[in-house]
Amino acid sequence: MRLLALFILGLVALVAGCGQSAEEKAVEEMFKKSTGGDTDVDIAKNQITIKGEMEEGQFTMMGGEDVKLPKEFPDDILIYPAAKVISSIQMPEGFSVVMTSSDDKDKVTTTFKQEMAAKDWTASQTMNMGPNSILLFVKNERKANVSIGSMGSETQISISVVKE
């Protein structure tokens, strides 16, 4: 996903301490070249917000501290209650969210299996690969991919939701 790579570069710029208009303009230009559309970058108080257009439609990316979910994020997708959202992406084809939690991987995985089933999602595949778990769910014409992995003392949770 080309936009994800660009978003990561924008976050690197944020962590490097930017926040000056020159850095915002540089990130905007990088996105414009990649997507072919206009892009607006706002870097403030340890957070980056990138809004833009690409051929498929509009996108919004947020990363850093105190990230909010997009208003349109589906309410039938579990947002782990003991987790902090660190990035979110909304694109025409769906959403992507990354969270961290101090709960262990097994507890997070079990909770996702139970809660997604309670929200009428069907688990189509589950994989436990040591420190990582991947859960694939389907519902109507949507797919949800949940990746859960141990990262030191934290557990990282990545959720992607797309239309089939």
DAMO-V20751 format. One record per backbone hydrogen bond with DSSP energy under -0.5 kcal/mol. NH is the residue of the N-H (numbers start at 1). CO is the residue of the C=O. If there is no record, write none. Layout:
NH | CO
NH | CO
This chain:
5 | 1
6 | 2
7 | 3
8 | 4
9 | 5
10 | 6
11 | 7
12 | 8
13 | 9
14 | 10
15 | 11
16 | 12
17 | 14
18 | 13
23 | 20
24 | 20
25 | 21
26 | 22
27 | 23
28 | 24
29 | 25
30 | 26
31 | 27
32 | 28
33 | 29
34 | 30
35 | 31
36 | 32
40 | 51
42 | 49
44 | 42
44 | 47
47 | 44
48 | 63
49 | 42
50 | 61
51 | 40
52 | 59
53 | 38
54 | 57
55 | 35
57 | 54
59 | 52
60 | 90
61 | 50
62 | 88
63 | 48
64 | 86
65 | 46
67 | 85
73 | 70
77 | 74
80 | 78
83 | 80
84 | 100
86 | 98
87 | 98
88 | 62
89 | 96
90 | 60
91 | 94
94 | 91
95 | 161
96 | 89
97 | 159
98 | 87
99 | 157
100 | 84
101 | 155
102 | 82
108 | 104
109 | 105
110 | 106
111 | 107
112 | 108
113 | 109
114 | 110
115 | 111
116 | 112
117 | 113
118 | 114
119 | 115
120 | 117
121 | 116
122 | 138
123 | 121
124 | 122
124 | 136
125 | 136
127 | 134
129 | 127
129 | 132
131 | 129
132 | 129
133 | 148
134 | 127
135 | 146
136 | 125
137 | 144
138 | 122
139 | 142
142 | 139
143 | 162
144 | 137
145 | 160
146 | 135
146 | 144
147 | 145
147 | 158
148 | 133
149 | 156
150 | 131
151 | 154
154 | 151
155 | 101
156 | 149
157 | 99
158 | 147
159 | 97
160 | 145
161 | 95
162 | 143
163 | 93
164 | 141
